[in-house]
Amino acid sequence: MRHLALDVGSFHFVARLEEAAAPKTCAAFLELLPFSNQVIHSRWSGEAVWVPLGEFDTGLGFENHTNHPSRGDVLLYPGGFSETEILFAYGSSSFASKMGQLAGNHFLTVVEGAEQLMEMGQTVLWKGAQWIRFTDLGER
């Protein structure tokens, strides 16, 4: 199974690519690596942080999509009703935007570092935008 490192500010996580459930999303995201941007706290989705990607065209449709990510799930919303974005749930979350409920492609699941999720989310909430970086760790 292939894994990515996710670094948010000083927090480090390892996440499993959900290649069986979301093969197109995983392949498209791997093409972007290494990927870094700023992550901010979600406005409508509860305990989650997000990376706004504006009009970025992923070329993707929906696969393995959900609007209720679990703690440690990472979704890629391919755009459409709202802007393209990455959502990283650190607690209770219901994926939404000002346009209403959304569904994103669940393509990563945190498998190491979950004990830091709440502190990471609270850091983004109270201290503001943090840098997020995704790097390929390969097969593990």
N, CA, C and O atoms as a GROMACS GRO file, in nm:
protein
  560
    1MET      N    1   0.084  -0.119   0.000
    1MET     CA    2   0.000   0.000   0.000
    1MET      C    3   0.088   0.124   0.000
    1MET      O    4   0.191   0.129   0.068
    2ARG      N    5   0.047   0.223  -0.076
    2ARG     CA    6   0.124   0.345  -0.089
    2ARG      C    7   0.079   0.447   0.014
    2ARG      O    8  -0.040   0.458   0.045
    3HIS      N    9   0.175   0.522   0.068
    3HIS     CA   10   0.148   0.619   0.172
    3HIS      C   11   0.208   0.755   0.138
    3HIS      O   12   0.306   0.765   0.064
    4LEU      N   13   0.146   0.858   0.194
    4LEU     CA   14   0.196   0.995   0.182
    4LEU      C   15   0.225   1.050   0.320
    4LEU      O   16   0.161   1.013   0.418
    5ALA      N   17   0.323   1.140   0.327
    5ALA     CA   18   0.346   1.219   0.447
    5ALA      C   19   0.264   1.345   0.432
    5ALA      O   20   0.262   1.406   0.325
    6LEU      N   21   0.195   1.385   0.539
    6LEU     CA   22   0.121   1.512   0.544
    6LEU      C   23   0.179   1.591   0.659
    6LEU      O   24   0.173   1.548   0.774
    7ASP      N   25   0.235   1.705   0.628
    7ASP     CA   26   0.287   1.793   0.731
    7ASP      C   27   0.203   1.920   0.732
    7ASP      O   28   0.189   1.988   0.630
    8VAL      N   29   0.148   1.950   0.849
    8VAL     CA   30   0.068   2.071   0.867
    8VAL      C   31   0.137   2.151   0.978
    8VAL      O   32   0.133   2.114   1.095
    9GLY      N   33   0.201   2.262   0.939
    9GLY     CA   34   0.279   2.335   1.038
    9GLY      C   35   0.382   2.240   1.098
    9GLY      O   36   0.461   2.181   1.026
   10SER      N   37   0.381   2.225   1.230
   10SER     CA   38   0.475   2.136   1.298
   10SER      C   39   0.420   1.994   1.319
   10SER      O   40   0.487   1.911   1.381
   11PHE      N   41   0.301   1.966   1.269
   11PHE     CA   42   0.238   1.835   1.288
   11PHE      C   43   0.268   1.743   1.170
   11PHE      O   44   0.264   1.784   1.055
   12HIS      N   45   0.299   1.618   1.201
   12HIS     CA   46   0.335   1.520   1.098
   12HIS      C   47   0.238   1.402   1.103
   12HIS      O   48   0.211   1.346   1.209
   13PHE      N   49   0.186   1.366   0.986
   13PHE     CA   50   0.095   1.253   0.972
   13PHE      C   51   0.140   1.164   0.856
   13PHE      O   52   0.209   1.210   0.765
   14VAL      N   53   0.102   1.038   0.863
   14VAL     CA   54   0.120   0.946   0.751
   14VAL      C   55  -0.020   0.900   0.712
   14VAL      O   56  -0.100   0.862   0.798
   15ALA      N   57  -0.048   0.904   0.582
   15ALA     CA   58  -0.181   0.867   0.533
   15ALA      C   59  -0.169   0.763   0.422
   15ALA      O   60  -0.078   0.767   0.340
   16ARG      N   61  -0.263   0.670   0.423
   16ARG     CA   62  -0.272   0.565   0.321
   16ARG      C   63  -0.353   0.615   0.203
   16ARG      O   64  -0.462   0.669   0.221
   17LEU      N   65  -0.301   0.597   0.082
   17LEU     CA   66  -0.378   0.627  -0.038
   17LEU      C   67  -0.488   0.521  -0.054
   17LEU      O   68  -0.460   0.402  -0.043
   18GLU      N   69  -0.608   0.564  -0.079
   18GLU     CA   70  -0.721   0.473  -0.098
   18GLU      C   71  -0.732   0.438  -0.246
   18GLU      O   72  -0.831   0.471  -0.312
   19GLU      N   73  -0.628   0.371  -0.298
   19GLU     CA   74  -0.618   0.344  -0.442
   19GLU      C   75  -0.724   0.248  -0.494
   19GLU      O   76  -0.765   0.260  -0.610
   20ALA      N   77  -0.770   0.154  -0.413
   20ALA     CA   78  -0.874   0.061  -0.459
   20ALA      C   79  -1.009   0.132  -0.472
   20ALA      O   80  -1.084   0.105  -0.566
   21ALA      N   81  -1.039   0.222  -0.379
   21ALA     CA   82  -1.170   0.289  -0.378
   21ALA      C   83  -1.173   0.415  -0.465
   21ALA      O   84  -1.278   0.451  -0.517
   22ALA      N   85  -1.059   0.482  -0.479
   22ALA     CA   86  -1.054   0.609  -0.554
   22ALA      C   87  -0.930   0.612  -0.643
   22ALA      O   88  -0.845   0.699  -0.627
   23PRO      N   89  -0.919   0.518  -0.737
   23PRO     CA   90  -0.797   0.509  -0.818
   23PRO      C   91  -0.768   0.632  -0.904
   23PRO      O   92  -0.653   0.672  -0.915
   24LYS      N   93  -0.869   0.693  -0.964
   24LYS     CA   94  -0.846   0.809  -1.050
   24LYS      C   95  -0.803   0.930  -0.967
   24LYS      O   96  -0.714   1.004  -1.007
   25THR      N   97  -0.867   0.950  -0.852
   25THR     CA   98  -0.832   1.062  -0.765
   25THR      C   99  -0.689   1.046  -0.713
   25THR      O  100  -0.612   1.141  -0.713
   26CYS      N  101  -0.654   0.924  -0.669
   26CYS     CA  102  -0.519   0.900  -0.619
   26CYS      C  103  -0.415   0.924  -0.729
   26CYS      O  104  -0.314   0.990  -0.704
   27ALA      N  105  -0.440   0.872  -0.848
   27ALA     CA  106  -0.345   0.891  -0.959
   27ALA      C  107  -0.328   1.039  -0.993
   27ALA      O  108  -0.216   1.085  -1.015
   28ALA      N  109  -0.438   1.113  -0.997
   28ALA     CA  110  -0.432   1.256  -1.029
   28ALA      C  111  -0.355   1.332  -0.921
   28ALA      O  112  -0.276   1.421  -0.952
   29PHE      N  113  -0.378   1.297  -0.794
   29PHE     CA  114  -0.310   1.368  -0.686
   29PHE      C  115  -0.160   1.336  -0.685
   29PHE      O  116  -0.078   1.423  -0.658
   30LEU      N  117  -0.126   1.212  -0.714
   30LEU     CA  118   0.016   1.175  -0.718
   30LEU      C  119   0.092   1.257  -0.822
   30LEU      O  120   0.211   1.285  -0.804
   31GLU      N  121   0.024   1.295  -0.929
   31GLU     CA  122   0.087   1.378  -1.033
   31GLU      C  123   0.122   1.518  -0.981
   31GLU      O  124   0.209   1.584  -1.038
   32LEU      N  125   0.057   1.562  -0.874
   32LEU     CA  126   0.081   1.695  -0.819
   32LEU      C  127   0.194   1.699  -0.716
   32LEU      O  128   0.239   1.807  -0.677
   33LEU      N  129   0.241   1.582  -0.673
   33LEU     CA  130   0.339   1.576  -0.565
   33LEU      C  131   0.479   1.616  -0.609
   33LEU      O  132   0.515   1.595  -0.726
   34PRO      N  133   0.559   1.674  -0.519
   34PRO     CA  134   0.516   1.718  -0.387
   34PRO      C  135   0.424   1.840  -0.398
   34PRO      O  136   0.445   1.927  -0.484
   35PHE      N  137   0.324   1.845  -0.313
   35PHE     CA  138   0.224   1.951  -0.317
   35PHE      C  139   0.228   2.026  -0.185
   35PHE      O  140   0.224   1.965  -0.078
   36SER      N  141   0.235   2.159  -0.193
   36SER     CA  142   0.225   2.239  -0.071
   36SER      C  143   0.141   2.362  -0.099
   36SER      O  144   0.136   2.414  -0.210
   37ASN      N  145   0.075   2.406   0.007
   37ASN     CA  146  -0.014   2.520  -0.002
   37ASN      C  147  -0.044   2.561   0.142
   37ASN      O  148   0.015   2.507   0.236
   38GLN      N  149  -0.133   2.657   0.159
   38GLN     CA  150  -0.176   2.691   0.294
   38GLN      C  151  -0.310   2.628   0.322
   38GLN      O  152  -0.396   2.618   0.234
   39VAL      N  153  -0.327   2.585   0.445
   39VAL     CA  154  -0.451   2.526   0.490
   39VAL      C  155  -0.514   2.624   0.590
   39VAL      O  156  -0.445   2.682   0.674
   40ILE      N  157  -0.646   2.640   0.579
   40ILE     CA  158  -0.719   2.727   0.672
   40ILE      C  159  -0.832   2.647   0.734
   40ILE      O  160  -0.866   2.538   0.687
   41HIS      N  161  -0.891   2.702   0.839
   41HIS     CA  162  -1.001   2.630   0.904
   41HIS      C  163  -1.126   2.639   0.819
   41HIS      O  164  -1.153   2.741   0.757
   42SER      N  165  -1.202   2.531   0.817
   42SER     CA  166  -1.325   2.529   0.738
   42SER      C  167  -1.426   2.629   0.794
   42SER      O  168  -1.428   2.658   0.914
   43ARG      N  169  -1.510   2.679   0.706
   43ARG     CA  170  -1.612   2.775   0.747
   43ARG      C  171  -1.745   2.706   0.775
   43ARG      O  172  -1.820   2.748   0.863
   44TRP      N  173  -1.773   2.601   0.699
   44TRP     CA  174  -1.906   2.538   0.708
   44TRP      C  175  -1.902   2.391   0.742
   44TRP      O  176  -2.007   2.331   0.766
   45SER      N  177  -1.785   2.330   0.746
   45SER     CA  178  -1.776   2.184   0.754
   45SER      C  179  -1.744   2.127   0.891
   45SER      O  180  -1.714   2.009   0.901
   46GLY      N  181  -1.750   2.208   0.996
   46GLY     CA  182  -1.723   2.155   1.130
   46GLY      C  183  -1.574   2.145   1.157
   46GLY      O  184  -1.497   2.236   1.124
   47GLU      N  185  -1.534   2.034   1.219
   47GLU     CA  186  -1.395   2.016   1.261
   47GLU      C  187  -1.312   1.965   1.144
   47GLU      O  188  -1.283   1.846   1.133
   48ALA      N  189  -1.275   2.057   1.058
   48ALA     CA  190  -1.197   2.026   0.939
   48ALA      C  191  -1.119   2.149   0.897
   48ALA      O  192  -1.156   2.263   0.927
   49VAL      N  193  -1.009   2.124   0.826
   49VAL     CA  194  -0.932   2.231   0.765
   49VAL      C  195  -0.937   2.207   0.614
   49VAL      O  196  -0.963   2.096   0.568
   50TRP      N  197  -0.912   2.314   0.538
   50TRP     CA  198  -0.924   2.297   0.393
   50TRP      C  199  -0.821   2.380   0.319
   50TRP      O  200  -0.770   2.480   0.368
   51VAL      N  201  -0.793   2.334   0.198
   51VAL     CA  202  -0.704   2.404   0.105
   51VAL      C  203  -0.790   2.449  -0.011
   51VAL      O  204  -0.829   2.367  -0.094
   52PRO      N  205  -0.822   2.580  -0.020
   52PRO     CA  206  -0.898   2.630  -0.134
   52PRO      C  207  -0.813   2.626  -0.260
   52PRO      O  208  -0.699   2.673  -0.261
   53LEU      N  209  -0.868   2.570  -0.367
   53LEU     CA  210  -0.795   2.559  -0.493
   53LEU      C  211  -0.862   2.635  -0.607
   53LEU      O  212  -0.824   2.621  -0.723
   54GLY      N  213  -0.963   2.716  -0.573
   54GLY     CA  214  -1.027   2.802  -0.671
   54GLY      C  215  -1.082   2.727  -0.791
   54GLY      O  216  -1.156   2.630  -0.776
   55GLU      N  217  -1.045   2.772  -0.909
   55GLU     CA  218  -1.096   2.715  -1.034
   55GLU      C  219  -1.009   2.602  -1.089
   55GLU      O  220  -1.024   2.563  -1.204
   56PHE      N  221  -0.916   2.550  -1.008
   56PHE     CA  222  -0.828   2.443  -1.054
   56PHE      C  223  -0.911   2.326  -1.108
   56PHE      O  224  -0.997   2.273  -1.039
   57ASP      N  225  -0.883   2.287  -1.231
   57ASP     CA  226  -0.958   2.179  -1.297
   57ASP      C  227  -0.886   2.047  -1.275
   57ASP      O  228  -0.779   2.024  -1.331
   58THR      N  229  -0.944   1.962  -1.194
   58THR     CA  230  -0.885   1.831  -1.166
   58THR      C  231  -0.910   1.732  -1.278
   58THR      O  232  -0.838   1.633  -1.292
   59GLY      N  233  -1.013   1.757  -1.359
   59GLY     CA  234  -1.051   1.662  -1.462
   59GLY      C  235  -1.120   1.538  -1.406
   59GLY      O  236  -1.140   1.440  -1.477
   60LEU      N  237  -1.154   1.543  -1.279
   60LEU     CA  238  -1.213   1.428  -1.210
   60LEU      C  239  -1.363   1.441  -1.193
   60LEU      O  240  -1.417   1.552  -1.190
   61GLY      N  241  -1.428   1.329  -1.181
   61GLY     CA  242  -1.566   1.322  -1.137
   61GLY      C  243  -1.567   1.269  -0.995
   61GLY      O  244  -1.466   1.274  -0.925
   62PHE      N  245  -1.681   1.220  -0.953
   62PHE     CA  246  -1.692   1.167  -0.817
   62PHE      C  247  -1.658   1.018  -0.814
   62PHE      O  248  -1.699   0.942  -0.901
   63GLU      N  249  -1.581   0.980  -0.712
   63GLU     CA  250  -1.554   0.839  -0.682
   63GLU      C  251  -1.525   0.829  -0.533
   63GLU      O  252  -1.454   0.913  -0.477
   64ASN      N  253  -1.579   0.728  -0.470
   64ASN     CA  254  -1.563   0.708  -0.326
   64ASN      C  255  -1.596   0.838  -0.250
   64ASN      O  256  -1.528   0.873  -0.154
   65HIS      N  257  -1.700   0.906  -0.295
   65HIS     CA  258  -1.734   1.037  -0.240
   65HIS      C  259  -1.824   1.026  -0.117
   65HIS      O  260  -1.904   0.933  -0.103
   66THR      N  261  -1.807   1.123  -0.030
   66THR     CA  262  -1.885   1.129   0.094
   66THR      C  263  -1.901   1.274   0.136
   66THR      O  264  -1.822   1.360   0.098
   67ASN      N  265  -2.005   1.301   0.214
   67ASN     CA  266  -2.016   1.434   0.274
   67ASN      C  267  -2.002   1.426   0.426
   67ASN      O  268  -2.018   1.527   0.495
   68HIS      N  269  -1.973   1.307   0.477
   68HIS     CA  270  -1.949   1.289   0.620
   68HIS      C  271  -1.816   1.218   0.642
   68HIS      O  272  -1.814   1.100   0.678
   69PRO      N  273  -1.704   1.289   0.620
   69PRO     CA  274  -1.574   1.225   0.639
   69PRO      C  275  -1.551   1.192   0.786
   69PRO      O  276  -1.597   1.262   0.875
   70SER      N  277  -1.479   1.084   0.808
   70SER     CA  278  -1.439   1.046   0.943
   70SER      C  279  -1.313   1.122   0.982
   70SER      O  280  -1.242   1.175   0.897
   71ARG      N  281  -1.286   1.124   1.110
   71ARG     CA  282  -1.166   1.187   1.164
   71ARG      C  283  -1.044   1.124   1.095
   71ARG      O  284  -1.025   1.003   1.099
   72GLY      N  285  -0.961   1.210   1.033
   72GLY     CA  286  -0.841   1.160   0.965
   72GLY      C  287  -0.860   1.133   0.817
   72GLY      O  288  -0.766   1.091   0.750
   73ASP      N  289  -0.980   1.155   0.765
   73ASP     CA  290  -1.005   1.138   0.621
   73ASP      C  291  -0.970   1.266   0.548
   73ASP      O  292  -0.991   1.376   0.598
   74VAL      N  293  -0.915   1.249   0.428
   74VAL     CA  294  -0.884   1.362   0.341
   74VAL      C  295  -0.964   1.346   0.212
   74VAL      O  296  -0.959   1.241   0.148
   75LEU      N  297  -1.038   1.451   0.176
   75LEU     CA  298  -1.123   1.448   0.057
   75LEU      C  299  -1.070   1.547  -0.045
   75LEU      O  300  -1.012   1.650  -0.011
   76LEU      N  301  -1.092   1.514  -0.171
   76LEU     CA  302  -1.067   1.608  -0.280
   76LEU      C  303  -1.201   1.637  -0.346
   76LEU      O  304  -1.264   1.548  -0.404
   77TYR      N  305  -1.243   1.762  -0.337
   77TYR     CA  306  -1.366   1.802  -0.406
   77TYR      C  307  -1.325   1.850  -0.544
   77TYR      O  308  -1.252   1.948  -0.555
   78PRO      N  309  -1.372   1.782  -0.651
   78PRO     CA  310  -1.323   1.813  -0.786
   78PRO      C  311  -1.381   1.939  -0.847
   78PRO      O  312  -1.351   1.970  -0.963
   79GLY      N  313  -1.462   2.012  -0.775
   79GLY     CA  314  -1.522   2.134  -0.828
   79GLY      C  315  -1.661   2.108  -0.883
   79GLY      O  316  -1.706   1.994  -0.893
   80GLY      N  317  -1.728   2.215  -0.918
   80GLY     CA  318  -1.864   2.205  -0.969
   80GLY      C  319  -1.953   2.310  -0.906
   80GLY      O  320  -1.963   2.423  -0.956
   81PHE      N  321  -2.018   2.276  -0.796
   81PHE     CA  322  -2.108   2.370  -0.727
   81PHE      C  323  -2.030   2.473  -0.648
   81PHE      O  324  -2.077   2.585  -0.627
   82SER      N  325  -1.912   2.436  -0.604
   82SER     CA  326  -1.828   2.524  -0.525
   82SER      C  327  -1.686   2.512  -0.581
   82SER      O  328  -1.662   2.438  -0.676
   83GLU      N  329  -1.592   2.585  -0.523
   83GLU     CA  330  -1.456   2.579  -0.575
   83GLU      C  331  -1.390   2.445  -0.544
   83GLU      O  332  -1.429   2.375  -0.451
   84THR      N  333  -1.290   2.412  -0.621
   84THR     CA  334  -1.210   2.291  -0.598
   84THR      C  335  -1.138   2.307  -0.465
   84THR      O  336  -1.090   2.416  -0.432
   85GLU      N  337  -1.131   2.198  -0.388
   85GLU     CA  338  -1.065   2.206  -0.258
   85GLU      C  339  -1.024   2.070  -0.206
   85GLU      O  340  -1.072   1.966  -0.251
   86ILE      N  341  -0.935   2.074  -0.108
   86ILE     CA  342  -0.898   1.957  -0.030
   86ILE      C  343  -0.951   1.981   0.110
   86ILE      O  344  -0.929   2.087   0.167
   87LEU      N  345  -1.022   1.883   0.165
   87LEU     CA  346  -1.076   1.892   0.301
   87LEU      C  347  -1.010   1.784   0.386
   87LEU      O  348  -1.005   1.668   0.346
   88PHE      N  349  -0.960   1.822   0.503
   88PHE     CA  350  -0.892   1.731   0.596
   88PHE      C  351  -0.969   1.736   0.727
   88PHE      O  352  -0.959   1.834   0.801
   89ALA      N  353  -1.045   1.630   0.757
   89ALA     CA  354  -1.127   1.626   0.879
   89ALA      C  355  -1.041   1.587   0.999
   89ALA      O  356  -0.969   1.487   0.996
   90TYR      N  357  -1.049   1.666   1.105
   90TYR     CA  358  -0.977   1.633   1.227
   90TYR      C  359  -1.072   1.591   1.339
   90TYR      O  360  -1.027   1.550   1.446
   91GLY      N  361  -1.201   1.602   1.317
   91GLY     CA  362  -1.302   1.563   1.414
   91GLY      C  363  -1.436   1.549   1.344
   91GLY      O  364  -1.440   1.507   1.228
   92SER      N  365  -1.544   1.582   1.412
   92SER     CA  366  -1.678   1.571   1.354
   92SER      C  367  -1.693   1.669   1.239
   92SER      O  368  -1.670   1.789   1.254
   93SER      N  369  -1.732   1.618   1.124
   93SER     CA  370  -1.739   1.702   1.006
   93SER      C  371  -1.855   1.661   0.917
   93SER      O  372  -1.887   1.544   0.904
   94SER      N  373  -1.916   1.761   0.856
   94SER     CA  374  -2.019   1.743   0.754
   94SER      C  375  -1.982   1.839   0.642
   94SER      O  376  -1.999   1.961   0.656
   95PHE      N  377  -1.932   1.787   0.532
   95PHE     CA  378  -1.873   1.867   0.426
   95PHE      C  379  -1.979   1.955   0.359
   95PHE      O  380  -2.079   1.906   0.308
   96ALA      N  381  -1.953   2.087   0.361
   96ALA     CA  382  -2.049   2.183   0.306
   96ALA      C  383  -1.976   2.310   0.262
   96ALA      O  384  -1.859   2.332   0.295
   97SER      N  385  -2.048   2.391   0.188
   97SER     CA  386  -1.998   2.522   0.147
   97SER      C  387  -2.114   2.620   0.153
   97SER      O  388  -2.224   2.583   0.196
   98LYS      N  389  -2.091   2.743   0.111
   98LYS     CA  390  -2.201   2.839   0.110
   98LYS      C  391  -2.309   2.798   0.011
   98LYS      O  392  -2.421   2.849   0.016
   99MET      N  393  -2.276   2.706  -0.080
   99MET     CA  394  -2.373   2.654  -0.177
   99MET      C  395  -2.456   2.540  -0.119
   99MET      O  396  -2.552   2.495  -0.181
  100GLY      N  397  -2.418   2.491   0.000
  100GLY     CA  398  -2.488   2.379   0.064
  100GLY      C  399  -2.399   2.258   0.078
  100GLY      O  400  -2.276   2.267   0.070
  101GLN      N  401  -2.463   2.144   0.100
  101GLN     CA  402  -2.392   2.018   0.123
  101GLN      C  403  -2.309   1.980   0.001
  101GLN      O  404  -2.355   1.993  -0.113
  102LEU      N  405  -2.186   1.931   0.024
  102LEU     CA  406  -2.097   1.886  -0.083
  102LEU      C  407  -2.054   1.743  -0.055
  102LEU      O  408  -2.067   1.694   0.058
  103ALA      N  409  -2.003   1.675  -0.156
  103ALA     CA  410  -1.942   1.544  -0.140
  103ALA      C  411  -1.805   1.550  -0.206
  103ALA      O  412  -1.790   1.602  -0.316
  104GLY      N  413  -1.707   1.497  -0.137
  104GLY     CA  414  -1.570   1.495  -0.189
  104GLY      C  415  -1.519   1.353  -0.198
  104GLY      O  416  -1.568   1.264  -0.129
  105ASN      N  417  -1.420   1.334  -0.283
  105ASN     CA  418  -1.360   1.202  -0.304
  105ASN      C  419  -1.265   1.170  -0.189
  105ASN      O  420  -1.162   1.235  -0.173
  106HIS      N  421  -1.301   1.069  -0.111
  106HIS     CA  422  -1.214   1.024  -0.001
  106HIS      C  423  -1.099   0.946  -0.062
  106HIS      O  424  -1.117   0.835  -0.113
  107PHE      N  425  -0.978   1.006  -0.057
  107PHE     CA  426  -0.864   0.942  -0.122
  107PHE      C  427  -0.745   0.918  -0.029
  107PHE      O  428  -0.650   0.850  -0.069
  108LEU      N  429  -0.749   0.971   0.092
  108LEU     CA  430  -0.642   0.950   0.190
  108LEU      C  431  -0.702   0.925   0.327
  108LEU      O  432  -0.804   0.984   0.362
  109THR      N  433  -0.638   0.838   0.405
  109THR     CA  434  -0.679   0.811   0.542
  109THR      C  435  -0.555   0.814   0.632
  109THR      O  436  -0.459   0.742   0.606
  110VAL      N  437  -0.557   0.897   0.735
  110VAL     CA  438  -0.445   0.904   0.829
  110VAL      C  439  -0.431   0.771   0.902
  110VAL      O  440  -0.527   0.719   0.958
  111VAL      N  441  -0.308   0.717   0.900
  111VAL     CA  442  -0.280   0.590   0.969
  111VAL      C  443  -0.174   0.607   1.077
  111VAL      O  444  -0.155   0.518   1.160
  112GLU      N  445  -0.104   0.720   1.078
  112GLU     CA  446  -0.008   0.751   1.185
  112GLU      C  447  -0.022   0.899   1.220
  112GLU      O  448  -0.032   0.985   1.133
  113GLY      N  449  -0.022   0.925   1.351
  113GLY     CA  450  -0.030   1.063   1.398
  113GLY      C  451  -0.170   1.109   1.435
  113GLY      O  452  -0.191   1.227   1.463
  114ALA      N  453  -0.267   1.017   1.435
  114ALA     CA  454  -0.407   1.054   1.463
  114ALA      C  455  -0.424   1.123   1.598
  114ALA      O  456  -0.516   1.203   1.616
  115GLU      N  457  -0.336   1.093   1.693
  115GLU     CA  458  -0.346   1.155   1.825
  115GLU      C  459  -0.320   1.305   1.819
  115GLU      O  460  -0.349   1.376   1.916
  116GLN      N  461  -0.265   1.356   1.709
  116GLN     CA  462  -0.236   1.499   1.692
  116GLN      C  463  -0.345   1.574   1.618
  116GLN      O  464  -0.339   1.697   1.606
  117LEU      N  465  -0.445   1.502   1.566
  117LEU     CA  466  -0.543   1.566   1.478
  117LEU      C  467  -0.615   1.684   1.544
  117LEU      O  468  -0.625   1.791   1.485
  118MET      N  469  -0.665   1.664   1.665
  118MET     CA  470  -0.741   1.771   1.732
  118MET      C  471  -0.652   1.892   1.758
  118MET      O  472  -0.694   2.006   1.737
  119GLU      N  473  -0.530   1.869   1.804
  119GLU     CA  474  -0.439   1.981   1.830
  119GLU      C  475  -0.405   2.055   1.700
  119GLU      O  476  -0.395   2.178   1.700
  120MET      N  477  -0.386   1.981   1.591
  120MET     CA  478  -0.360   2.044   1.461
  120MET      C  479  -0.477   2.133   1.421
  120MET      O  480  -0.457   2.248   1.383
  121GLY      N  481  -0.598   2.080   1.429
  121GLY     CA  482  -0.716   2.157   1.392
  121GLY      C  483  -0.733   2.281   1.478
  121GLY      O  484  -0.765   2.388   1.426
  122GLN      N  485  -0.711   2.267   1.608
  122GLN     CA  486  -0.724   2.381   1.698
  122GLN      C  487  -0.616   2.486   1.670
  122GLN      O  488  -0.640   2.606   1.686
  123THR      N  489  -0.498   2.442   1.630
  123THR     CA  490  -0.391   2.535   1.594
  123THR      C  491  -0.432   2.618   1.472
  123THR      O  492  -0.414   2.740   1.471
  124VAL      N  493  -0.486   2.552   1.371
  124VAL     CA  494  -0.531   2.625   1.252
  124VAL      C  495  -0.646   2.720   1.288
  124VAL      O  496  -0.652   2.832   1.238
  125LEU      N  497  -0.737   2.673   1.373
  125LEU     CA  498  -0.851   2.756   1.412
  125LEU      C  499  -0.806   2.882   1.486
  125LEU      O  500  -0.852   2.992   1.454
  126TRP      N  501  -0.717   2.869   1.584
  126TRP     CA  502  -0.683   2.980   1.671
  126TRP      C  503  -0.559   3.059   1.629
  126TRP      O  504  -0.543   3.174   1.668
  127LYS      N  505  -0.471   2.996   1.551
  127LYS     CA  506  -0.348   3.066   1.510
  127LYS      C  507  -0.347   3.103   1.363
  127LYS      O  508  -0.258   3.175   1.318
  128GLY      N  509  -0.446   3.054   1.286
  128GLY     CA  510  -0.456   3.092   1.146
  128GLY      C  511  -0.390   2.994   1.051
  128GLY      O  512  -0.350   2.884   1.089
  129ALA      N  513  -0.380   3.037   0.927
  129ALA     CA  514  -0.331   2.952   0.818
  129ALA      C  515  -0.197   2.889   0.853
  129ALA      O  516  -0.110   2.952   0.915
  130GLN      N  517  -0.182   2.764   0.812
  130GLN     CA  518  -0.058   2.689   0.829
  130GLN      C  519  -0.020   2.631   0.694
  130GLN      O  520  -0.105   2.610   0.608
  131TRP      N  521   0.109   2.605   0.676
  131TRP     CA  522   0.151   2.538   0.553
  131TRP      C  523   0.122   2.390   0.563
  131TRP      O  524   0.143   2.328   0.667
  132ILE      N  525   0.072   2.333   0.454
  132ILE     CA  526   0.049   2.190   0.445
  132ILE      C  527   0.133   2.139   0.329
  132ILE      O  528   0.140   2.202   0.224
  133ARG      N  529   0.195   2.025   0.349
  133ARG     CA  530   0.279   1.964   0.245
  133ARG      C  531   0.250   1.815   0.237
  133ARG      O  532   0.248   1.746   0.339
  134PHE      N  533   0.227   1.768   0.116
  134PHE     CA  534   0.204   1.626   0.088
  134PHE      C  535   0.326   1.575   0.012
  134PHE      O  536   0.363   1.633  -0.090
  135THR      N  537   0.388   1.466   0.059
  135THR     CA  538   0.501   1.404  -0.010
  135THR      C  539   0.480   1.253  -0.015
  135THR      O  540   0.418   1.195   0.074
  136ASP      N  541   0.530   1.193  -0.119
  136ASP     CA  542   0.515   1.049  -0.141
  136ASP      C  543   0.614   0.971  -0.057
  136ASP      O  544   0.734   0.997  -0.061
  137LEU      N  545   0.564   0.874   0.019
  137LEU     CA  546   0.650   0.786   0.098
  137LEU      C  547   0.666   0.650   0.028
  137LEU      O  548   0.744   0.566   0.073
  138GLY      N  549   0.592   0.629  -0.080
  138GLY     CA  550   0.601   0.503  -0.152
  138GLY      C  551   0.529   0.389  -0.083
  138GLY      O  552   0.442   0.412   0.001
  139GLU      N  553   0.566   0.267  -0.119
  139GLU     CA  554   0.505   0.147  -0.061
  139GLU      C  555   0.557   0.125   0.080
  139GLU      O  556   0.675   0.146   0.108
  140ARG      N  557   0.467   0.083   0.169
  140ARG     CA  558   0.508   0.054   0.308
  140ARG      C  559   0.448  -0.076   0.352
  140ARG      O  560   0.470  -0.120   0.465
   0.00000   0.00000   0.00000
